[in-house]
Amino acid sequence: MAKQPISDAARVFGERVRARRNELGKSQERLADDSGMHWTFIGQVERGQRNVSLHNILKLAEALGVDAGELMQGLKAPEGVDNRTE
């Protein structure tokens, strides 16, 4: 059984990363190399299975040639989630 996205925001963020990566013709491995991340992490981000840190959002945006705001625009944190420990 496939693991579900952790939130709608994570799912949409991942879809945006994947769409931009595909526009550029990059593989997950290439994006991983360009951003200094592991390719399995990239896959988890694209599937919405990771709560991505600010620094990793900035690294992904740079590697994708977009402003981080484009990846984040309109996203909202899920309600009822206590993020103080993350």
Secondary structure as the mmCIF struct_conf table of DSSP 4:
data_model
#
loop_
_struct_conf.conf_type_id
_struct_conf.id
_struct_conf.beg_label_comp_id
_struct_conf.beg_label_asym_id
_struct_conf.beg_label_seq_id
_struct_conf.end_label_comp_id
_struct_conf.end_label_asym_id
_struct_conf.end_label_seq_id
HELX_LH_PP_P HELX_LH_PP_P1 ALA A 2 PRO A 5
BEND BEND1 ILE A 6 ILE A 6
HELX_RH_AL_P HELX_RH_AL_P1 ASP A 8 LEU A 24
TURN_TY1_P TURN_TY1_P1 GLY A 25 GLY A 25
HELX_RH_AL_P HELX_RH_AL_P2 GLN A 28 SER A 35
TURN_TY1_P TURN_TY1_P2 GLY A 36 GLY A 36
BEND BEND2 MET A 37 MET A 37
HELX_RH_AL_P HELX_RH_AL_P3 TRP A 39 GLU A 46
TURN_TY1_P TURN_TY1_P3 ARG A 47 GLY A 48
BEND BEND3 ARG A 50 ARG A 50
HELX_RH_AL_P HELX_RH_AL_P4 LEU A 54 LEU A 64
TURN_TY1_P TURN_TY1_P4 GLY A 65 GLY A 65
BEND BEND4 VAL A 66 VAL A 66
HELX_RH_AL_P HELX_RH_AL_P5 ALA A 68 MET A 72
TURN_TY1_P TURN_TY1_P5 GLN A 73 GLY A 74
HELX_LH_PP_P HELX_LH_PP_P2 ALA A 77 PRO A 78
TURN_TY1_P TURN_TY1_P6 GLU A 79 GLY A 80
TURN_TY1_P TURN_TY1_P7 ARG A 84 THR A 85
#
